[in-house]
């Protein structure tokens, strides 16, 4: 039974080996890597063009069913395919894994063998072997010492075996592609790790409030450890600088990192392109709003009333609230504001325009004195954690080093001294013209030395 199954088992094992070799060959194919790169680039562009991490109403409003953008791109298509969070979808991560697998296979099946072959040396023992080289020549010369000196002066590492020489330089150029592949694998690994362990959140926080990150928009499968739990953020103050003509110049948030006991751990004033970074989490200044207004009716205590943004398509941002002027809430006034500069519009109980006031001013309306003390701004923060960023930066650094190394030519020269002739030839993987000039220069130098030596002999 065992004997009869042995050939069959061997055949199955052979078929598995052939299948594995064919699979590795297919995965390591340069054409597959190019297709994967193009696909990743295409979907990365879509992630740049299509807004990421927005709400469902946003996509329904901007990508309606009719008319569909480009005839097919609707909010339903975007959400179904995950184009609203491209970089964390299973299919995008699968493309990254497949590209990494292709690069790994190519490195072990092509780059490492090429480096091993470049590190091995062999000697030519027959003049006819030089005919296979693209660049070769011969000269009457009786000693290899002159050739050795010339090659060493040009940076070649020389190996000698009796009457044969092998010289090479630029072996680092063969290491460069391996560094490039390793760098790309680190970048891909960093991107995947960031997608699995990172998160994206947005918060709209009134000035003077303290919050912890909770409004998570996107989160990786293993992002729990990245979301801060033992510290939060206090918005000490939010303000806007305006230009002389009333336009927004810049908006700022004075933020403090505080622990669960309220002790300050770090502090920074952030604005656009100047975020706060703490413990791997980055807080970006992205937007602003008006959160509330502090008012007083007659001699009442100062109280704070929330303000909400109004739906005014094409009219710019406007916030509004209703302030009661009677304890039973039977009467009140409407208050509108468009920015934090302070000018507010007051409408009476009938909806008619009554007055325009600024913080600190009072107005008599509905039989009471209404005083507005302060508009309270709110800061819009985008909060992001991406543990893969250090790996991505490291990979890009190695990528630049590897690309530079790859431009170094790997040149090889063979020399054979036979009778009174010196045969010399070589090849290089790039900079062919420069290598040809170098080889011709070596031959000319040897010819010159030979002529000078013969001249000295005649004079002697």
N, C-alpha and C positions, 0 to 999 in steps of 0.2 A: 504493500500500500504506500509506504514511504517512498520506495524506489520509483513507483509509477507516477507519484505526484511531484517528484523532484524536478523533472524537466518542465512540467506545467507551471510549477512555482517559479522556476527560473525564468520562464517566458513572461509570466506576469510581471515579475520584478524588472525584467528588461523593458517591457512596455511602459511601466511606470517611470523608469529612468528616462526613456525617450520622451515621454509626455512632459516630464519635469524640465528637461533640457529645452524642449520646444517652447514651453511656457515662459521660461527665463529669457529665451531668445526673443520672444514676442514682446515681453515686458520691457526688455532692455533696448528695443528698437528706437532709434532716434526719431523716426516719424511719429511714433506713439507719443513720445515726450513733447514734440512740437504741437501735436493736436491737443494734448492736455493743457499745455501752456496757453494756447489760443483760447480754449474753452474757459480757463480760469480768468484770463484777461477780459474776455467778453462778459462774463458774469460779474467781474469786479467793476467793469464800466457800468453795468446795469445797477449795481449797488450804489454807484456814485450819482447816477442820473435820477433814479427813483429814490425818493426820500425814505430813510430808514427809521423804523421804530415809531412811526406816527400812529395816531388813533384811527379806529375804523371810520368815524365820520370824515376824517381828513381824506382818506383814500376814496371814500364814496363821493365826496365833493369834487376832488381833483381828477379822478379817473372813473367817470360815470360809465354806465352800460351803453348809453347812446348819447352822443356818438363816442365810440371807443377810440382811444388813441392808437394811431397807426392801423386802425381797423380791427384790432384784437386785444389791445392792452386795456383791461378794465380792473376795477378794484377787486373783483372776484378772482380774476386770473392772478393778480399780484399776491393776494392772500393765500390762494391755493398752492401756488408754486413757492411761496415763502420769499418772494422778491422784496418784501418789506423788512426782511432780516437775512439778507443773502449770505452774509459771512458766517452765520451759525447754522445754516440748514444742513441736513444730513448729506444731501447730494454735493454741496460745495466742499464739505469736509472730506467726502469720499474722493472727490477729484484731487484734493491735496494729498491724501494718503496714497492714491494711485500714482501720482506724479513722484512722490517720495520713493515709492517702491520701484518705479522705473529708473530713477536716478541711482538708487542703491544697486540694482541689478547691473546697470551700465558701469558703475564704478568697479564692481568686482569682476565683471566679465571682460571689460575693455581697458579701463584706466590702470588698474593694478597690474595686469599682464603687460601693458605697454611700458609701465615704469620698470617692471622686472626685466623686460627685454632690453631696455635702455641701460640698465645697470650692469648687465652682463657684457663681457667683451670677448671678442674672438679675433684671431689673427689670420691674415691672408698669407697663403704660402705659395700661390701661383700667380704669375703676371696676368693670366687670363681672367682671374677674379675681378681685376680692376675694370675690365670692360663692361661689367654690369652696372658700374656706378655712372651717374649722370656727369660727374666732374672727375676727371682723372688726367694724369700726365706722367711723364718720366723724364729723368735727367741723369746724365753721367755723374755719379757721385760715389765715393768709396767709403764713406763713413755716415753712420746714423746719428752721431753726436750733434752735428750741426742741425739736423732736423729736430732732434729732441729739444735743443735750446730754443729754436724758433717757435715751436709749438708751446713750450712752457711760458715764453714771453707773451704769447697771445692768450694766455689763460687756460690752456688745455691741460687736462690731467692725462699723463702719458703712461701707458703700460707697454713693456718691452719683453719680447721673447726671442732671444737669439737675434736673427736678422729681420724681425718683424716688429712693427709698432702699431699700437692702437691708441688713439687719443680722442678725448671727448670733452665738451664743455657745455654748460647750460642745462645740466640735468634737472635743475630747478624748474625749467620750463615744462618738464614732464610731470612734476609734482603739482604745478598750478591747476590743471583741470581737476585733479582730485580735491584740492582745496575748494575749488568752485563748487563741486558737487556737494562736498561736506557743508559748505556755507548755505547752499540752497536747502539742504535737508534740515539744518538748524532753523532757517527762516520758516520753512513749512511746519516744523515741529512747534515753533513758537506761536505761529498763527493758530494751529489746532489747539494747543494748550490754552491760549488766550480765549478761544471760542468756548472751550469746555469749562474754564474756571473763572472767567470774567463776567461782568454784569454792566448794564447800562440803566441809569435811573434819571428821573427828572423831578425837580421839586420847585414849587413856587412858595417862597417863605417870606412872611412879613418882617419888616425891620424890627429888631428887638426880640425875635423869637428864637427858640432853640429846637432843633429837630434831629431825628435819626433817619438814616436812609431807609425808606420803605416803599416808595413809589417806583418799583422795579419795572422797567419796560422789557428788557431782555436779560436773560440769565442763562449761563451754561449749566450743564448737568451737575458739575461739581463746584458751583460758585458759592456755596454756603459759607465756606471758610473765608471768602474774599469780602463778603458783606459785613461792614463794621457793626459790632453789637455792644462793645464796651466803651464806645465814645461816640459823640455826636458833634454837630456844628451849631454855633450860636451866631446869628446875624446881628452884630453889634450895631451896624448902621448901613443903610443903603441910600445912595444919592446919585444925582445926575448932574453933569456939567453941560450947560447949553452954550451955543454960539450966540454972538450978538443979535443975529436975526431970528433967534428962537428955536433953531434946530438942535437936536441932540448931538453933543460933541462926544461924550463918553459916559458910561454909567459904571459905578463902582459898588463893591460890597466889602465891608470890613468884617471878616470872618474870624472866629476863634474856634479852635478844636478844643472841646471840653470832654472830660470823662463823665462817668455816670453820677459823680458827686458834684459836678459843676466846676471842677478845677480846670483852669486853662492849661492846655498842653502845647498849643502852637497858635500863632496868629498871623494873618496876612490880609492885606487889601488887594482884592483881585479885580480885574477888568478884562475886557476882551483880549485874548491871546496871552494873558498873564494869570494862569490858574493857580490854585492852591493844591499842593500835593502833600499827602500825609498817609504813611503806612500803606503805600501801594494804591491809594484811591486818589483820583484827581477830580477837582471841583472847577468847572468852567463857568464863566459868566456868559449867559446866552440871551437872556431877555429880562424884562422888567414888567411891573404892573403897579396898580394902586390897590392896596389891601383894605384900608379903612380910613375913617375920618373921625377926629376927636371934636365933639361939640358940647355946648352947654345951652340949656333952655332956661331963661330967666336966671334964678339963683340955684338951679339944680347942680348936683355934682357933674363933673366932666365925665362924659361917657363916650365909648367908642362904638361906632356903627360900621359894619362891613360894607365895602363897595364892590360891585360886580361889574365885569366888562359887559358892554351892550353890543348887540349884534347890529353893526352898521356897515354893511358891505360897501367898500369903496370910499368910505368917509373917514377912514383912519380910526385910531383907537379912542374910545370914549368909555368912561366908567360912570356909573350912576348909583344912587341910593335914595331911599325915602326916610325922612327924619320926622318922627311924630312930634307934634306940638301940643298935644293934649294927652293926659294920662290914659284915657280910654281908647287911644289910637284912632279917634274919629276924624282927626284932622292932622295934616302934615304937609311937608314941602318936599319937593324933589331937588336933588343936588347932583349936578353933572360936572365932571372934570376930565380934561384931555391929557394932562401931564402933571408933573410935580412942581411946576413953576409957581403954582399957587392960585391962579385965577379959576374961580368956580362960578357956575351959573345956577341961580336959584329960580325954581318955578313954584308958583303958588298951588293951592289945593285944586284949582280948576285947570291946572296945566298951562297957565299963562306965564310968560317970562316976567319975572319980578325984579331981579337985581343980579349984579355981578359983584362978588366979594373975593377977598383974599384972606389967608390965614391971619388970625388976630383981629379980624373985623367982625362987627355985629350988625344985624339987620332986624328991623321990627316987622314982623309978619304974623298974620293970624292972631293978633293980639298978644304976642309974646316977643321977647327979644332972643334971637338966635345968634349965638356966637360960635364961629368955627375957629378952632385952635390950631389944628395941624392935619395935613394929609400924610398918611403912613404908606410909604412905598413898600413893594415886595420885590424880591430879587428872584429871577429865574435861573436856576442852576442845573447844569447837566453834569451828572456824576458818573464816572467811569472807572472801572478797574480792569486792567488787562495784564495778568501775570506773565503773559508770553512776550511782552514788549522787550525785556532785557535780552531774550533769546533772539528776537528779530533784529535788534540793533547789533548784537554780536555777529549774527549771520551776515548782515550787510557789510560790517567791517571786514570779515574774512573774505567775503565775495570780492571786495575791491582789491584786497591783497592777492587773492587767487587769480583775478583777471590780469593784474600787472605781471605776476609770475608767468602766466601763460604766454605772454608776449615775448618772453626770453627764448631765443632760438636754441634748440638742442642740435649741436653740430658734432659730427663724427668724421674722423680722418684715419685712413689706413695707410701704412707705409711698408714697403717690402724692399730690402736691399738684396739684390741678386747679381753676382759677378760685379761689374762696375756700373750697374744701372740702379737707380733708385726710383721705384714706382710709387706714386702717391695719388690718392683719390679720396673722395669724401662725399658726404651728403648732409643735408640739414632739413628740418621740418618747416622752416619759414625763412624769410629774408634771404632768398636764393641768390639775388644779385650781390649782396654784401658778402655772402659766403664764397661766391665765385671769385670776387675780387681778392678776398683773403687768401684763397688757395693759389691764385695766380701770383700774388705777392710773395708767397712762400717759395714757389718755384723760381721766380725771378731773383729772389735773395740768394737761393742756393746756387743759381747760375752765376750770379755776380761773385759770390765767394769762390766758386770754382775758377772763374777767370782770373781773379786776383791771385789765387794760389798758384795757378800756372804761370802768371806773369812773374811772381816772386821766384819761382823755380828757374825760369829762363834767365832772370837777372843774376841769380846765384851761380 
